[in-house]
Amino acid sequence: MKEDSKFDLPQGTLDLLIMRVVSLGPIHGYAIAQRIQQMSREALQVQQGSLYPALHRLEYKKLLMAKWQATETGREAKFYELTSRGRAFLKDETEKWKRLTDVVGLILKGTLEGVS
């Protein structure tokens, strides 16, 4: 993907994306950043300076839990998992984002269909 097709995340989206990736199974921080990049078809790159504070924030809010274990390379890393509270939060926030993107899409289309 071209460099100019990459963009910054809107405020508040990083937590949702992290939680979505973590919902797929236990994963360490570096792999979360890689997975977001892969799933976005290279459009999103999460910098460590944004990722790790977000992971700590989500852990502090009890939306994620973490435990140390060996990575595929044998190094120790913190692996993150969703808590039950995190699963509920992710479900709720995903629904809110879907509704928001639907509404924004209607406005961007700019049609007045059905408007009286």
C-alpha positions in Angstrom: 0.0 0.0 0.0 1.3 3.5 -0.8 2.6 5.6 2.1 0.1 8.3 1.4 -2.8 5.9 1.9 -1.9 5.4 5.6 -3.7 7.5 8.1 -3.9 8.2 11.8 -6.6 6.6 14.0 -9.4 8.8 15.2 -9.4 9.5 18.9 -10.6 6.5 20.9 -10.3 3.8 18.2 -7.1 2.3 19.3 -8.6 0.6 22.4 -11.3 -0.9 20.3 -8.9 -2.3 17.7 -6.6 -3.7 20.4 -9.5 -5.4 22.1 -10.7 -6.9 18.9 -7.3 -8.4 18.2 -7.0 -9.7 21.7 -10.5 -11.2 21.4 -9.0 -13.7 18.9 -6.8 -15.3 21.6 -3.9 -14.6 23.9 -1.4 -12.3 22.2 1.6 -10.2 23.2 2.0 -6.5 22.5 4.3 -6.6 19.5 2.1 -9.2 17.8 -1.0 -7.0 18.5 0.6 -4.2 16.5 1.5 -6.6 13.7 -2.0 -8.1 13.6 -3.6 -4.6 13.4 -1.3 -3.8 10.5 -2.1 -7.1 8.7 -5.9 -6.9 9.3 -5.9 -3.3 8.0 -4.1 -4.4 4.9 -1.1 -2.3 5.9 -3.2 1.0 6.3 -2.7 1.2 10.1 0.6 1.1 11.9 0.4 1.3 15.7 3.5 2.8 17.3 4.9 1.4 20.5 4.5 4.8 22.1 0.7 4.5 21.6 0.3 0.7 22.0 1.8 0.1 25.4 0.1 3.0 27.2 -3.2 1.8 25.7 -2.5 -1.8 26.9 -1.7 -0.6 30.4 -4.9 1.6 30.4 -7.1 -1.4 29.3 -5.4 -3.6 31.9 -6.0 -0.9 34.6 -9.7 -0.7 33.6 -9.9 -4.5 34.0 -10.8 -4.9 30.4 -7.7 -6.9 29.7 -5.6 -9.2 31.9 -2.0 -10.2 31.3 0.4 -12.9 32.2 4.0 -13.4 31.4 4.9 -16.4 29.2 7.4 -17.4 26.5 6.9 -16.1 23.0 7.5 -18.2 19.9 11.2 -17.0 20.0 11.6 -18.1 23.6 11.6 -14.6 25.1 9.3 -13.7 28.0 6.5 -11.3 27.1 3.2 -10.2 28.6 0.3 -12.0 26.8 -3.0 -10.2 26.9 -6.5 -11.7 27.1 -10.0 -10.1 27.4 -11.7 -10.3 30.8 -15.5 -11.0 30.9 -15.9 -7.2 31.5 -13.7 -6.6 28.4 -15.8 -9.0 26.3 -19.0 -7.1 27.3 -17.3 -3.7 26.6 -16.0 -4.9 23.2 -19.5 -6.0 22.2 -21.1 -2.7 23.3 -18.4 -0.5 21.6 -18.5 -2.5 18.4 -22.3 -1.9 18.1 -21.8 1.8 18.8 -19.1 2.0 16.1 -21.3 0.2 13.6 -24.2 2.6 14.3 -21.9 5.6 14.0 -20.3 4.5 10.7 -23.8 3.8 9.3 -24.9 7.3 10.2 -21.7 9.0 8.9 -22.1 7.0 5.7 -25.6 8.4 5.3 -24.4 11.9 5.7 -21.4 11.4 3.4 -23.7 10.1 0.6 -25.4 13.4 0.9 -28.8 12.2 -0.3 -32.1 13.4 1.1 -34.0 10.2 0.5 -36.7 9.7 3.1 -36.2 13.2 4.6 -39.4 15.1 5.0 
